[in-house]
């Protein structure tokens, strides 16, 4: 699948799942004002549209290690935005949690056998990855604000639905070169797995979490992503973990 074809197919199927969830839990989409719809459109603009776009092109222009370390700064940016827009407090425990998780991610990334401190890659790639950090942080803060009046099911359905519309022009562009008959059973299974686990499960779970806890606290869990990744690579691909990665993973969990 071309990148934006894959993203669009994931999101349009996830939108259907979110709609079914909304019908089951709340009987359908409640009547919302134009202002709320614009806020939901802004949410979809942050995440998934701008985040996926920045990350997709940013990773292609910079090194994997630099990209991982830049993304690890998301909790700190969320804390700053939460202080500005949500009036959340920067307590000592929050700062310690963020510092430990960022340090842990650094060890997980640097502990990989293939890691090298490669500072190459274009400046534009780093700028795009920074854009991904800012849009991810904006998504978390705005979701937390919207969650004060709307359920996770409503937020997730509209976020994914508007995100699908935003990606539609890119889907049309990339689908012109798509060989639809060449999709294998494995490729189709991967599409379904990404839809169910990432586009539906992860977004619903994270949006639900943001209705219950502060954005600055929820954001720290983002740094579990590289820990889960290396653990899955160890279990599924047989890759060996280094002691630095084990220590880094422990720090993130703590």
Secondary structure, 3 states (H helix, E strand, C coil): CCHHHHHHHHHHHHHHHHHHHHHHHHCCCCCCCHHHHHHHHHHHHHHHHHHHHHHHHHHHHECHHHHHHHHCCHHHHHHHHHHHHCCCCCCHHHHHHHHHHHHHHHHHHHCCCCCCCCCCECHHHHHHHHHHHHHHHHHHHHHHHHCCCCCHHHHHHHHHHHHHHHHHHHHHHHHCCCCHHHCCHHHHHHHHHHHHHHHHHHHHHHHHHHCCCCHHHHHHHHHHHHHHHHHHHHHHCCCCCCHHHHHHHHHHHC
